[in-house]
Amino acid sequence: AFTKCCKETGLLMVVKCRKENTALKDCLVSYYHDPAFYEECKAEYLKEREEYRATGIKKIKKKLPSN
């Protein structure tokens, strides 16, 4: 919703997209404080680090689709 609002309003996004920005920020903060999500990210990182150390080849990150 925030991305859509910003694309539609252009430079006025600072004023007109406050509600969407607050919702986005609240969502991100909820993930930041979620211990299960933290552990999931940590496990994924450690797995990728282990693979890199064993092979020396970096794993290519896939791009996430934009909303």
All heavy atoms as TSV, in Angstrom:
chain	resi	resn	atom	element	x	y	z
A	1	ALA	N	N	0.829	-1.191	0.000
A	1	ALA	CA	C	0.000	0.000	0.000
A	1	ALA	C	C	0.876	1.258	0.000
A	1	ALA	O	O	0.564	2.232	-0.663
A	1	ALA	CB	C	-0.938	-0.007	1.198
A	2	PHE	N	N	1.984	1.198	0.767
A	2	PHE	CA	C	2.880	2.355	0.840
A	2	PHE	C	C	3.523	2.625	-0.518
A	2	PHE	O	O	3.569	3.771	-0.974
A	2	PHE	CB	C	3.945	2.133	1.910
A	2	PHE	CG	C	4.925	3.261	2.039
A	2	PHE	CD1	C	4.526	4.487	2.530
A	2	PHE	CD2	C	6.245	3.091	1.661
A	2	PHE	CE1	C	5.423	5.533	2.651
A	2	PHE	CE2	C	7.156	4.125	1.778
A	2	PHE	CZ	C	6.746	5.352	2.280
A	3	THR	N	N	4.004	1.582	-1.170
A	3	THR	CA	C	4.635	1.743	-2.483
A	3	THR	C	C	3.643	2.303	-3.494
A	3	THR	O	O	3.968	3.219	-4.253
A	3	THR	CB	C	5.177	0.389	-2.983
A	3	THR	OG1	O	6.075	-0.135	-2.013
A	3	THR	CG2	C	5.887	0.530	-4.305
A	4	LYS	N	N	2.430	1.775	-3.484
A	4	LYS	CA	C	1.398	2.243	-4.411
A	4	LYS	C	C	1.084	3.712	-4.159
A	4	LYS	O	O	0.983	4.509	-5.095
A	4	LYS	CB	C	0.142	1.395	-4.247
A	4	LYS	CG	C	-0.954	1.743	-5.211
A	4	LYS	CD	C	-2.153	0.855	-5.020
A	4	LYS	CE	C	-3.281	1.257	-5.950
A	4	LYS	NZ	N	-4.489	0.473	-5.731
A	5	CYS	N	N	0.940	4.073	-2.888
A	5	CYS	CA	C	0.643	5.457	-2.530
A	5	CYS	C	C	1.756	6.388	-2.996
A	5	CYS	O	O	1.499	7.445	-3.556
A	5	CYS	CB	C	0.447	5.577	-1.023
A	5	CYS	SG	S	0.078	7.250	-0.454
A	6	CYS	N	N	3.009	5.981	-2.787
A	6	CYS	CA	C	4.148	6.812	-3.183
A	6	CYS	C	C	4.195	7.000	-4.694
A	6	CYS	O	O	4.489	8.100	-5.172
A	6	CYS	CB	C	5.449	6.193	-2.694
A	6	CYS	SG	S	5.654	6.293	-0.909
A	7	LYS	N	N	3.925	5.936	-5.441
A	7	LYS	CA	C	3.948	6.039	-6.903
A	7	LYS	C	C	2.853	6.955	-7.410
A	7	LYS	O	O	3.042	7.677	-8.380
A	7	LYS	CB	C	3.798	4.652	-7.527
A	7	LYS	CG	C	5.050	3.811	-7.416
A	7	LYS	CD	C	4.851	2.454	-8.053
A	7	LYS	CE	C	6.103	1.603	-7.929
A	7	LYS	NZ	N	5.922	0.258	-8.492
A	8	GLU	N	N	1.701	6.913	-6.745
A	8	GLU	CA	C	0.569	7.723	-7.195
A	8	GLU	C	C	0.723	9.197	-6.842
A	8	GLU	O	O	0.246	10.054	-7.575
A	8	GLU	CB	C	-0.727	7.182	-6.592
A	8	GLU	CG	C	-1.142	5.843	-7.154
A	8	GLU	CD	C	-2.349	5.253	-6.440
A	8	GLU	OE1	O	-2.815	5.836	-5.436
A	8	GLU	OE2	O	-2.816	4.196	-6.892
A	9	THR	N	N	1.367	9.511	-5.706
A	9	THR	CA	C	1.394	10.896	-5.250
A	9	THR	C	C	2.683	11.632	-5.547
A	9	THR	O	O	2.713	12.860	-5.481
A	9	THR	CB	C	1.134	10.966	-3.735
A	9	THR	OG1	O	2.100	10.178	-3.060
A	9	THR	CG2	C	-0.249	10.503	-3.390
A	10	GLY	N	N	3.750	10.923	-5.877
A	10	GLY	CA	C	5.009	11.588	-6.215
A	10	GLY	C	C	5.630	12.282	-5.017
A	10	GLY	O	O	5.765	11.699	-3.948
A	11	LEU	N	N	6.004	13.535	-5.189
A	11	LEU	CA	C	6.699	14.258	-4.127
A	11	LEU	C	C	5.829	14.558	-2.915
A	11	LEU	O	O	6.341	14.813	-1.834
A	11	LEU	CB	C	7.282	15.561	-4.664
A	11	LEU	CG	C	8.427	15.411	-5.671
A	11	LEU	CD1	C	8.829	16.766	-6.215
A	11	LEU	CD2	C	9.606	14.714	-5.039
A	12	LEU	N	N	4.539	14.520	-3.080
A	12	LEU	CA	C	3.647	14.786	-1.948
A	12	LEU	C	C	3.478	13.570	-1.040
A	12	LEU	O	O	2.708	13.598	-0.094
A	12	LEU	CB	C	2.281	15.248	-2.453
A	12	LEU	CG	C	2.275	16.588	-3.186
A	12	LEU	CD1	C	0.891	16.869	-3.754
A	12	LEU	CD2	C	2.705	17.700	-2.263
A	13	MET	N	N	4.234	12.508	-1.324
A	13	MET	CA	C	4.104	11.274	-0.538
A	13	MET	C	C	4.400	11.507	0.938
A	13	MET	O	O	3.836	10.835	1.793
A	13	MET	CB	C	5.008	10.183	-1.085
A	13	MET	CG	C	6.474	10.434	-0.876
A	13	MET	SD	S	7.413	9.111	-1.601
A	13	MET	CE	C	9.043	9.767	-1.388
A	14	VAL	N	N	5.274	12.447	1.244
A	14	VAL	CA	C	5.630	12.722	2.639
A	14	VAL	C	C	4.388	13.096	3.442
A	14	VAL	O	O	4.242	12.694	4.592
A	14	VAL	CB	C	6.683	13.851	2.708
A	14	VAL	CG1	C	6.977	14.229	4.137
A	14	VAL	CG2	C	7.944	13.453	1.975
A	15	VAL	N	N	3.488	13.815	2.818
A	15	VAL	CA	C	2.293	14.272	3.513
A	15	VAL	C	C	1.133	13.297	3.346
A	15	VAL	O	O	0.441	12.972	4.310
A	15	VAL	CB	C	1.883	15.668	2.978
A	15	VAL	CG1	C	0.600	16.140	3.625
A	15	VAL	CG2	C	2.997	16.663	3.189
A	16	LYS	N	N	0.940	12.794	2.141
A	16	LYS	CA	C	-0.258	12.018	1.843
A	16	LYS	C	C	-0.181	10.538	2.209
A	16	LYS	O	O	-1.208	9.879	2.301
A	16	LYS	CB	C	-0.604	12.147	0.352
A	16	LYS	CG	C	-1.028	13.544	-0.022
A	16	LYS	CD	C	-1.587	13.577	-1.411
A	16	LYS	CE	C	-2.135	14.961	-1.715
A	16	LYS	NZ	N	-2.911	14.996	-2.932
A	17	CYS	N	N	1.016	10.007	2.421
A	17	CYS	CA	C	1.151	8.570	2.671
A	17	CYS	C	C	1.532	8.255	4.113
A	17	CYS	O	O	2.119	7.213	4.399
A	17	CYS	CB	C	2.179	7.965	1.718
A	17	CYS	SG	S	1.749	8.143	-0.018
A	18	ARG	N	N	1.204	9.127	5.030
A	18	ARG	CA	C	1.565	8.910	6.434
A	18	ARG	C	C	0.905	7.665	7.018
A	18	ARG	O	O	1.529	6.908	7.746
A	18	ARG	CB	C	1.199	10.131	7.274
A	18	ARG	CG	C	2.107	11.294	7.046
A	18	ARG	CD	C	1.756	12.450	7.933
A	18	ARG	NE	N	2.659	13.573	7.660
A	18	ARG	CZ	C	2.441	14.794	8.058
A	18	ARG	NH1	N	1.358	15.082	8.759
A	18	ARG	NH2	N	3.301	15.740	7.773
A	19	LYS	N	N	-0.355	7.455	6.692
A	19	LYS	CA	C	-1.075	6.297	7.233
A	19	LYS	C	C	-0.443	4.994	6.738
A	19	LYS	O	O	-0.199	4.076	7.526
A	19	LYS	CB	C	-2.549	6.368	6.816
A	19	LYS	CG	C	-3.407	5.272	7.396
A	19	LYS	CD	C	-4.861	5.465	7.030
A	19	LYS	CE	C	-5.118	4.754	5.716
A	19	LYS	NZ	N	-6.509	4.717	5.306
A	20	GLU	N	N	-0.130	4.929	5.453
A	20	GLU	CA	C	0.486	3.737	4.881
A	20	GLU	C	C	1.895	3.516	5.427
A	20	GLU	O	O	2.311	2.395	5.693
A	20	GLU	CB	C	0.540	3.835	3.353
A	20	GLU	CG	C	-0.808	3.755	2.676
A	20	GLU	CD	C	-1.548	5.080	2.609
A	20	GLU	OE1	O	-1.095	6.075	3.223
A	20	GLU	OE2	O	-2.584	5.127	1.933
A	21	ASN	N	N	2.626	4.622	5.641
A	21	ASN	CA	C	3.971	4.528	6.193
A	21	ASN	C	C	3.933	3.999	7.630
A	21	ASN	O	O	4.749	3.156	8.005
A	21	ASN	CB	C	4.667	5.885	6.152
A	21	ASN	CG	C	6.109	5.813	6.581
A	21	ASN	OD1	O	6.765	4.796	6.407
A	21	ASN	ND2	N	6.617	6.888	7.142
A	22	THR	N	N	2.974	4.449	8.402
A	22	THR	CA	C	2.831	3.972	9.776
A	22	THR	C	C	2.501	2.486	9.795
A	22	THR	O	O	3.059	1.729	10.602
A	22	THR	CB	C	1.742	4.776	10.508
A	22	THR	OG1	O	2.098	6.162	10.482
A	22	THR	CG2	C	1.592	4.320	11.943
A	23	ALA	N	N	1.623	2.052	8.916
A	23	ALA	CA	C	1.261	0.635	8.848
A	23	ALA	C	C	2.472	-0.214	8.457
A	23	ALA	O	O	2.703	-1.279	9.042
A	23	ALA	CB	C	0.127	0.430	7.843
A	24	LEU	N	N	3.256	0.256	7.495
A	24	LEU	CA	C	4.457	-0.459	7.078
A	24	LEU	C	C	5.457	-0.538	8.227
A	24	LEU	O	O	6.021	-1.602	8.502
A	24	LEU	CB	C	5.099	0.234	5.877
A	24	LEU	CG	C	6.434	-0.320	5.393
A	24	LEU	CD1	C	6.281	-1.759	4.919
A	24	LEU	CD2	C	7.007	0.550	4.298
A	25	LYS	N	N	5.659	0.565	8.910
A	25	LYS	CA	C	6.609	0.597	10.020
A	25	LYS	C	C	6.172	-0.338	11.145
A	25	LYS	O	O	6.985	-1.066	11.710
A	25	LYS	CB	C	6.744	2.033	10.541
A	25	LYS	CG	C	7.918	2.205	11.457
A	25	LYS	CD	C	8.261	3.636	11.830
A	25	LYS	CE	C	7.225	4.667	11.592
A	25	LYS	NZ	N	7.526	5.990	12.115
A	26	ASP	N	N	4.891	-0.356	11.461
A	26	ASP	CA	C	4.370	-1.253	12.498
A	26	ASP	C	C	4.589	-2.714	12.125
A	26	ASP	O	O	4.951	-3.537	12.974
A	26	ASP	CB	C	2.885	-0.993	12.741
A	26	ASP	CG	C	2.624	0.342	13.406
A	26	ASP	OD1	O	3.570	0.923	13.981
A	26	ASP	OD2	O	1.471	0.804	13.346
A	27	CYS	N	N	4.396	-3.039	10.860
A	27	CYS	CA	C	4.608	-4.405	10.380
A	27	CYS	C	C	6.075	-4.808	10.524
A	27	CYS	O	O	6.391	-5.890	11.027
A	27	CYS	CB	C	4.167	-4.525	8.927
A	27	CYS	SG	S	4.423	-6.166	8.220
A	28	LEU	N	N	6.967	-3.928	10.106
A	28	LEU	CA	C	8.396	-4.228	10.189
A	28	LEU	C	C	8.854	-4.365	11.644
A	28	LEU	O	O	9.649	-5.252	11.964
A	28	LEU	CB	C	9.204	-3.144	9.480
A	28	LEU	CG	C	9.035	-3.083	7.966
A	28	LEU	CD1	C	9.752	-1.858	7.401
A	28	LEU	CD2	C	9.530	-4.342	7.309
A	29	VAL	N	N	8.353	-3.514	12.510
A	29	VAL	CA	C	8.724	-3.580	13.929
A	29	VAL	C	C	8.227	-4.878	14.552
A	29	VAL	O	O	8.926	-5.485	15.373
A	29	VAL	CB	C	8.187	-2.348	14.689
A	29	VAL	CG1	C	8.294	-2.520	16.196
A	29	VAL	CG2	C	8.944	-1.107	14.259
A	30	SER	N	N	7.059	-5.348	14.141
A	30	SER	CA	C	6.544	-6.600	14.698
A	30	SER	C	C	7.455	-7.760	14.327
A	30	SER	O	O	7.704	-8.651	15.151
A	30	SER	CB	C	5.113	-6.860	14.227
A	30	SER	OG	O	5.088	-7.186	12.853
A	31	TYR	N	N	7.995	-7.777	13.104
A	31	TYR	CA	C	8.945	-8.819	12.710
A	31	TYR	C	C	10.264	-8.660	13.454
A	31	TYR	O	O	10.912	-9.632	13.815
A	31	TYR	CB	C	9.211	-8.791	11.197
A	31	TYR	CG	C	8.171	-9.528	10.412
A	31	TYR	CD1	C	7.231	-8.853	9.643
A	31	TYR	CD2	C	8.114	-10.917	10.427
A	31	TYR	CE1	C	6.272	-9.529	8.918
A	31	TYR	CE2	C	7.161	-11.610	9.706
A	31	TYR	CZ	C	6.246	-10.906	8.956
A	31	TYR	OH	O	5.308	-11.581	8.247
A	32	TYR	N	N	10.679	-7.422	13.683
A	32	TYR	CA	C	11.942	-7.149	14.365
A	32	TYR	C	C	11.929	-7.714	15.788
A	32	TYR	O	O	12.939	-8.188	16.278
A	32	TYR	CB	C	12.183	-5.641	14.385
A	32	TYR	CG	C	13.466	-5.243	15.067
A	32	TYR	CD1	C	14.693	-5.413	14.438
A	32	TYR	CD2	C	13.454	-4.694	16.340
A	32	TYR	CE1	C	15.871	-5.042	15.055
A	32	TYR	CE2	C	14.634	-4.324	16.961
A	32	TYR	CZ	C	15.835	-4.497	16.311
A	32	TYR	OH	O	16.998	-4.140	16.939
A	33	HIS	N	N	10.790	-7.683	16.429
A	33	HIS	CA	C	10.682	-8.145	17.813
A	33	HIS	C	C	10.182	-9.583	17.936
A	33	HIS	O	O	9.984	-10.059	19.051
A	33	HIS	CB	C	9.756	-7.217	18.611
A	33	HIS	CG	C	10.324	-5.844	18.788
A	33	HIS	ND1	N	11.428	-5.595	19.562
A	33	HIS	CD2	C	9.953	-4.654	18.264
A	33	HIS	CE1	C	11.712	-4.303	19.531
A	33	HIS	NE2	N	10.837	-3.707	18.741
A	34	ASP	N	N	9.984	-10.280	16.826
A	34	ASP	CA	C	9.481	-11.653	16.848
A	34	ASP	C	C	10.653	-12.631	16.983
A	34	ASP	O	O	11.444	-12.791	16.066
A	34	ASP	CB	C	8.708	-11.934	15.559
A	34	ASP	CG	C	8.105	-13.321	15.515
A	34	ASP	OD1	O	8.100	-14.008	16.548
A	34	ASP	OD2	O	7.620	-13.713	14.434
A	35	PRO	N	N	10.773	-13.322	18.136
A	35	PRO	CA	C	11.905	-14.229	18.335
A	35	PRO	C	C	11.920	-15.403	17.351
A	35	PRO	O	O	12.993	-15.860	16.938
A	35	PRO	CB	C	11.740	-14.741	19.761
A	35	PRO	CG	C	10.619	-14.009	20.368
A	35	PRO	CD	C	9.925	-13.237	19.299
A	36	ALA	N	N	10.760	-15.894	16.936
A	36	ALA	CA	C	10.703	-17.011	15.986
A	36	ALA	C	C	11.268	-16.582	14.635
A	36	ALA	O	O	12.019	-17.328	13.996
A	36	ALA	CB	C	9.274	-17.505	15.835
A	37	PHE	N	N	10.919	-15.385	14.185
A	37	PHE	CA	C	11.426	-14.875	12.916
A	37	PHE	C	C	12.936	-14.661	12.991
A	37	PHE	O	O	13.674	-14.973	12.056
A	37	PHE	CB	C	10.723	-13.568	12.541
A	37	PHE	CG	C	11.148	-13.005	11.217
A	37	PHE	CD1	C	10.783	-13.616	10.039
A	37	PHE	CD2	C	11.911	-11.854	11.161
A	37	PHE	CE1	C	11.177	-13.102	8.812
A	37	PHE	CE2	C	12.318	-11.334	9.941
A	37	PHE	CZ	C	11.945	-11.954	8.771
A	38	TYR	N	N	13.421	-14.159	14.119
A	38	TYR	CA	C	14.848	-13.960	14.333
A	38	TYR	C	C	15.594	-15.289	14.210
A	38	TYR	O	O	16.616	-15.381	13.528
A	38	TYR	CB	C	15.101	-13.331	15.699
A	38	TYR	CG	C	16.559	-13.267	16.067
A	38	TYR	CD1	C	17.372	-12.257	15.574
A	38	TYR	CD2	C	17.130	-14.226	16.894
A	38	TYR	CE1	C	18.716	-12.202	15.889
A	38	TYR	CE2	C	18.472	-14.181	17.215
A	38	TYR	CZ	C	19.262	-13.165	16.718
A	38	TYR	OH	O	20.591	-13.127	17.042
A	39	GLU	N	N	15.083	-16.311	14.863
A	39	GLU	CA	C	15.730	-17.624	14.825
A	39	GLU	C	C	15.714	-18.215	13.414
A	39	GLU	O	O	16.674	-18.850	12.990
A	39	GLU	CB	C	15.066	-18.582	15.817
A	39	GLU	CG	C	15.325	-18.228	17.270
A	39	GLU	CD	C	16.801	-18.228	17.641
A	39	GLU	OE1	O	17.557	-19.084	17.127
A	39	GLU	OE2	O	17.203	-17.365	18.442
A	40	GLU	N	N	14.630	-18.001	12.684
A	40	GLU	CA	C	14.540	-18.480	11.303
A	40	GLU	C	C	15.599	-17.813	10.427
A	40	GLU	O	O	16.293	-18.477	9.651
A	40	GLU	CB	C	13.143	-18.201	10.758
A	40	GLU	CG	C	12.916	-18.664	9.350
A	40	GLU	CD	C	11.529	-18.305	8.824
A	40	GLU	OE1	O	10.608	-18.089	9.642
A	40	GLU	OE2	O	11.381	-18.244	7.595
A	41	CYS	N	N	15.741	-16.495	10.563
A	41	CYS	CA	C	16.742	-15.760	9.776
A	41	CYS	C	C	18.153	-16.177	10.179
A	41	CYS	O	O	19.036	-16.327	9.324
A	41	CYS	CB	C	16.573	-14.257	9.971
A	41	CYS	SG	S	15.079	-13.607	9.238
A	42	LYS	N	N	18.360	-16.372	11.464
A	42	LYS	CA	C	19.667	-16.783	11.963
A	42	LYS	C	C	20.054	-18.155	11.411
A	42	LYS	O	O	21.185	-18.352	10.945
A	42	LYS	CB	C	19.638	-16.819	13.495
A	42	LYS	CG	C	20.928	-17.208	14.140
A	42	LYS	CD	C	20.749	-17.138	15.651
A	42	LYS	CE	C	21.801	-17.922	16.389
A	42	LYS	NZ	N	21.554	-17.925	17.833
A	43	ALA	N	N	19.113	-19.099	11.426
A	43	ALA	CA	C	19.380	-20.440	10.909
A	43	ALA	C	C	19.701	-20.390	9.418
A	43	ALA	O	O	20.617	-21.072	8.942
A	43	ALA	CB	C	18.183	-21.346	11.173
A	44	GLU	N	N	18.960	-19.581	8.661
A	44	GLU	CA	C	19.210	-19.450	7.218
A	44	GLU	C	C	20.594	-18.861	6.967
A	44	GLU	O	O	21.341	-19.333	6.112
A	44	GLU	CB	C	18.137	-18.566	6.590
A	44	GLU	CG	C	18.247	-18.431	5.100
A	44	GLU	CD	C	17.138	-17.584	4.509
A	44	GLU	OE1	O	16.028	-17.562	5.046
A	44	GLU	OE2	O	17.412	-16.929	3.480
A	45	TYR	N	N	20.949	-17.844	7.735
A	45	TYR	CA	C	22.268	-17.223	7.592
A	45	TYR	C	C	23.383	-18.222	7.901
A	45	TYR	O	O	24.360	-18.328	7.158
A	45	TYR	CB	C	22.395	-16.002	8.511
A	45	TYR	CG	C	23.818	-15.534	8.651
A	45	TYR	CD1	C	24.449	-14.843	7.630
A	45	TYR	CD2	C	24.554	-15.818	9.801
A	45	TYR	CE1	C	25.773	-14.438	7.748
A	45	TYR	CE2	C	25.872	-15.420	9.927
A	45	TYR	CZ	C	26.471	-14.727	8.893
A	45	TYR	OH	O	27.779	-14.341	9.015
A	46	LEU	N	N	23.254	-18.947	9.003
A	46	LEU	CA	C	24.292	-19.902	9.385
A	46	LEU	C	C	24.446	-21.017	8.349
A	46	LEU	O	O	25.562	-21.464	8.071
A	46	LEU	CB	C	23.993	-20.483	10.768
A	46	LEU	CG	C	24.126	-19.487	11.927
A	46	LEU	CD1	C	23.670	-20.130	13.219
A	46	LEU	CD2	C	25.545	-18.966	12.038
A	47	LYS	N	N	23.336	-21.440	7.763
A	47	LYS	CA	C	23.389	-22.470	6.721
A	47	LYS	C	C	24.141	-21.950	5.491
A	47	LYS	O	O	24.996	-22.636	4.933
A	47	LYS	CB	C	21.980	-22.906	6.337
A	47	LYS	CG	C	21.940	-23.974	5.282
A	47	LYS	CD	C	20.518	-24.327	4.909
A	47	LYS	CE	C	20.531	-25.307	3.743
A	47	LYS	NZ	N	19.289	-25.316	3.028
A	48	GLU	N	N	23.811	-20.726	5.071
A	48	GLU	CA	C	24.481	-20.134	3.914
A	48	GLU	C	C	25.959	-19.904	4.199
A	48	GLU	O	O	26.810	-20.118	3.328
A	48	GLU	CB	C	23.812	-18.819	3.522
A	48	GLU	CG	C	22.468	-19.006	2.873
A	48	GLU	CD	C	21.809	-17.701	2.494
A	48	GLU	OE1	O	22.474	-16.633	2.545
A	48	GLU	OE2	O	20.619	-17.726	2.143
A	49	ARG	N	N	26.297	-19.492	5.416
A	49	ARG	CA	C	27.693	-19.271	5.785
A	49	ARG	C	C	28.467	-20.589	5.757
A	49	ARG	O	O	29.590	-20.651	5.280
A	49	ARG	CB	C	27.776	-18.633	7.175
A	49	ARG	CG	C	29.215	-18.272	7.558
A	49	ARG	CD	C	29.291	-17.634	8.882
A	49	ARG	NE	N	29.100	-18.645	9.912
A	49	ARG	CZ	C	29.267	-18.434	11.203
A	49	ARG	NH1	N	29.600	-17.229	11.633
A	49	ARG	NH2	N	29.084	-19.393	12.088
A	50	GLU	N	N	27.834	-21.646	6.253
A	50	GLU	CA	C	28.468	-22.960	6.249
A	50	GLU	C	C	28.741	-23.435	4.821
A	50	GLU	O	O	29.826	-23.950	4.521
A	50	GLU	CB	C	27.578	-23.967	6.980
A	50	GLU	CG	C	28.150	-25.357	7.054
A	50	GLU	CD	C	27.210	-26.332	7.744
A	50	GLU	OE1	O	26.137	-25.919	8.226
A	50	GLU	OE2	O	27.550	-27.519	7.784
A	51	GLU	N	N	27.769	-23.237	3.931
A	51	GLU	CA	C	27.938	-23.614	2.522
A	51	GLU	C	C	29.077	-22.826	1.883
A	51	GLU	O	O	29.899	-23.373	1.144
A	51	GLU	CB	C	26.657	-23.376	1.730
A	51	GLU	CG	C	25.582	-24.393	1.959
A	51	GLU	CD	C	24.333	-24.100	1.127
A	51	GLU	OE1	O	24.444	-23.460	0.059
A	51	GLU	OE2	O	23.254	-24.512	1.556
A	52	TYR	N	N	29.121	-21.529	2.162
A	52	TYR	CA	C	30.174	-20.683	1.592
A	52	TYR	C	C	31.545	-21.117	2.081
A	52	TYR	O	O	32.501	-21.194	1.310
A	52	TYR	CB	C	29.933	-19.214	1.928
A	52	TYR	CG	C	31.056	-18.326	1.459
A	52	TYR	CD1	C	31.205	-18.030	0.113
A	52	TYR	CD2	C	31.982	-17.812	2.358
A	52	TYR	CE1	C	32.246	-17.223	-0.335
A	52	TYR	CE2	C	33.025	-17.007	1.928
A	52	TYR	CZ	C	33.148	-16.725	0.582
A	52	TYR	OH	O	34.179	-15.939	0.141
A	53	ARG	N	N	31.655	-21.391	3.365
A	53	ARG	CA	C	32.946	-21.806	3.918
A	53	ARG	C	C	33.398	-23.149	3.349
A	53	ARG	O	O	34.580	-23.383	3.190
A	53	ARG	CB	C	32.871	-21.868	5.437
A	53	ARG	CG	C	32.835	-20.487	6.064
A	53	ARG	CD	C	32.840	-20.560	7.555
A	53	ARG	NE	N	32.956	-19.218	8.123
A	53	ARG	CZ	C	32.934	-18.961	9.409
A	53	ARG	NH1	N	32.807	-19.938	10.287
A	53	ARG	NH2	N	33.044	-17.720	9.847
A	54	ALA	N	N	32.445	-24.018	3.044
A	54	ALA	CA	C	32.792	-25.335	2.503
A	54	ALA	C	C	33.160	-25.262	1.020
A	54	ALA	O	O	34.075	-25.948	0.574
A	54	ALA	CB	C	31.634	-26.306	2.697
A	55	THR	N	N	32.446	-24.413	0.260
A	55	THR	CA	C	32.640	-24.389	-1.191
A	55	THR	C	C	33.378	-23.152	-1.689
A	55	THR	O	O	34.000	-23.198	-2.746
A	55	THR	CB	C	31.279	-24.436	-1.917
A	55	THR	OG1	O	30.535	-23.259	-1.573
A	55	THR	CG2	C	30.502	-25.675	-1.555
A	56	GLY	N	N	33.275	-22.047	-0.975
A	56	GLY	CA	C	33.869	-20.795	-1.434
A	56	GLY	C	C	33.032	-20.093	-2.479
A	56	GLY	O	O	33.442	-19.096	-3.057
A	57	ILE	N	N	31.835	-20.608	-2.723
A	57	ILE	CA	C	30.947	-20.029	-3.731
A	57	ILE	C	C	29.785	-19.329	-3.026
A	57	ILE	O	O	29.088	-19.926	-2.218
A	57	ILE	CB	C	30.398	-21.116	-4.677
A	57	ILE	CG1	C	31.557	-21.826	-5.382
A	57	ILE	CG2	C	29.425	-20.516	-5.685
A	57	ILE	CD1	C	31.128	-23.046	-6.161
A	58	LYS	N	N	29.594	-18.044	-3.361
A	58	LYS	CA	C	28.484	-17.297	-2.772
A	58	LYS	C	C	27.172	-17.749	-3.382
A	58	LYS	O	O	27.086	-18.025	-4.571
A	58	LYS	CB	C	28.639	-15.803	-3.007
A	58	LYS	CG	C	29.688	-15.156	-2.167
A	58	LYS	CD	C	29.666	-13.657	-2.364
A	58	LYS	CE	C	30.708	-12.999	-1.495
A	58	LYS	NZ	N	30.668	-11.542	-1.627
A	59	LYS	N	N	26.144	-17.802	-2.563
A	59	LYS	CA	C	24.816	-18.127	-3.054
A	59	LYS	C	C	24.186	-16.856	-3.604
A	59	LYS	O	O	24.221	-15.811	-2.971
A	59	LYS	CB	C	23.959	-18.674	-1.908
A	59	LYS	CG	C	22.594	-19.129	-2.332
A	59	LYS	CD	C	21.843	-19.726	-1.165
A	59	LYS	CE	C	20.463	-20.180	-1.595
A	59	LYS	NZ	N	19.711	-20.725	-0.492
A	60	ILE	N	N	23.634	-16.946	-4.792
A	60	ILE	CA	C	22.995	-15.791	-5.420
A	60	ILE	C	C	21.611	-15.598	-4.800
A	60	ILE	O	O	20.797	-16.514	-4.772
A	60	ILE	CB	C	22.884	-15.974	-6.942
A	60	ILE	CG1	C	24.282	-16.109	-7.541
A	60	ILE	CG2	C	22.119	-14.832	-7.577
A	60	ILE	CD1	C	24.278	-16.449	-9.016
A	61	LYS	N	N	21.372	-14.404	-4.307
A	61	LYS	CA	C	20.077	-14.086	-3.710
A	61	LYS	C	C	19.061	-13.841	-4.814
A	61	LYS	O	O	19.342	-13.189	-5.811
A	61	LYS	CB	C	20.167	-12.822	-2.854
A	61	LYS	CG	C	21.068	-12.949	-1.659
A	61	LYS	CD	C	20.358	-13.644	-0.552
A	61	LYS	CE	C	21.241	-13.649	0.677
A	61	LYS	NZ	N	20.679	-14.369	1.763
A	62	LYS	N	N	17.881	-14.393	-4.625
A	62	LYS	CA	C	16.826	-14.131	-5.599
A	62	LYS	C	C	16.121	-12.844	-5.231
A	62	LYS	O	O	15.963	-12.508	-4.063
A	62	LYS	CB	C	15.839	-15.295	-5.671
A	62	LYS	CG	C	15.142	-15.611	-4.377
A	62	LYS	CD	C	14.222	-16.791	-4.538
A	62	LYS	CE	C	13.614	-17.144	-3.190
A	62	LYS	NZ	N	12.782	-18.298	-3.272
A	63	LYS	N	N	15.728	-12.100	-6.223
A	63	LYS	CA	C	15.037	-10.845	-5.988
A	63	LYS	C	C	13.585	-11.119	-5.620
A	63	LYS	O	O	12.935	-11.948	-6.227
A	63	LYS	CB	C	15.090	-9.953	-7.225
A	63	LYS	CG	C	16.465	-9.409	-7.508
A	63	LYS	CD	C	16.407	-8.431	-8.654
A	63	LYS	CE	C	17.771	-7.844	-8.893
A	63	LYS	NZ	N	17.746	-6.847	-9.955
A	64	LEU	N	N	13.111	-10.374	-4.625
A	64	LEU	CA	C	11.710	-10.494	-4.226
A	64	LEU	C	C	10.866	-9.597	-5.116
A	64	LEU	O	O	11.274	-8.492	-5.488
A	64	LEU	CB	C	11.548	-10.064	-2.765
A	64	LEU	CG	C	12.273	-10.938	-1.743
A	64	LEU	CD1	C	12.104	-10.333	-0.355
A	64	LEU	CD2	C	11.729	-12.342	-1.753
A	65	PRO	N	N	9.682	-10.052	-5.476
A	65	PRO	CA	C	8.818	-9.198	-6.308
A	65	PRO	C	C	8.349	-7.977	-5.515
A	65	PRO	O	O	8.091	-8.070	-4.322
A	65	PRO	CB	C	7.641	-10.113	-6.649
A	65	PRO	CG	C	7.630	-11.137	-5.578
A	65	PRO	CD	C	9.056	-11.303	-5.136
A	66	SER	N	N	8.282	-6.851	-6.178
A	66	SER	CA	C	7.797	-5.648	-5.504
A	66	SER	C	C	6.271	-5.666	-5.493
A	66	SER	O	O	5.625	-6.273	-6.327
A	66	SER	CB	C	8.296	-4.391	-6.207
A	66	SER	OG	O	7.813	-4.354	-7.528
A	67	ASN	N	N	5.723	-5.003	-4.501
A	67	ASN	CA	C	4.250	-5.002	-4.348
A	67	ASN	C	C	3.657	-4.108	-5.351
A	67	ASN	O	O	3.402	-3.231	-5.691
A	67	ASN	CB	C	3.859	-4.591	-2.940
A	67	ASN	CG	C	4.273	-5.674	-1.958
A	67	ASN	OD1	O	4.495	-6.808	-2.338
A	67	ASN	ND2	N	4.399	-5.296	-0.723
